């Protein structure tokens, strides 16, 4: 990619700025690979301000990799609830078990990247921060900074461009102090080289930046092609029997895997929402219900699609529940639902029911779960 910069001066400028005062984040106070790893995974799709309290609660609950490995999946999902992108939590637990089984963390990028849910960038962060290995990082923040430093005017998600960016990341890496350097670069992306409005006027590496010289910093990185998210109508049943409500557990793999929810699913073409609820409850649990009034409408956006969820009150008619199209089921008193990890849309249905906000529906919100 041949950025043609004075690399030693670039590193020195960056590190001097970092040392002069960076944010005091809890994972910066440790070189424990377990803690570094948990923070990196939490930060993958979530903002720092959101992560800090989750990180502290998670580590109070699972203080060591052994305690995480010994936990059951539901406990881990419960501790993760609200962070979204639940595959991260399942991978974290699976990787903890792998680490315990092999007697400790791998110390190099290749070994770390073989752990479930650990990509090359996360492996690079752990190897450099915890073990001082000279391995580069290319997370979202670093990718943006590098695109601007080298004035890369192509979509960085394209494989060929991504390969060049990795090569540049390796070229610029400070091999003498890779952990501090990687944290400094991530900090620069998070606090100065911001997505919409890069603060070039106070940037410690502005003199090395080609995009700034060309006056195109705010136009980079090139955004991905616009896409319209598909939308699905979903109907779910709040099925009552003897003061208890019926919940189903999603299969362990896939979107929101292992979480509990009100039974339901996507409306088929030409189907009424009421017919959809009755069919879905039957297909998931083998139970017949009478569908009553609509209790709430919740709109929710996932990464790749949007849903409008219609929740209907249902009266149980017949059939003992069986896990036909789900992983498990329970009759639960409403006050005990808090103990079950649930996707955010389901929590919002509960909130709508408790608050009596009915079909007006809470505001739409983007999130991973
Ligand atoms: Fe980012 Fe501006 Fe600094 Fe370049 S000069 S790295 S665009 S903040």
Boltz pocket constraint, residues with backbone or C-beta under 6 A from the ligand:
constraints:
  - pocket:
      binder: B
      contacts: [[A, 145], [A, 148], [A, 149], [A, 192], [A, 193], [A, 194], [A, 198], [A, 199], [A, 200], [A, 201], [A, 203], [A, 204], [A, 205], [A, 206], [A, 207], [A, 209], [A, 210], [A, 211], [A, 212], [A, 217]]
      max_distance: 6.0
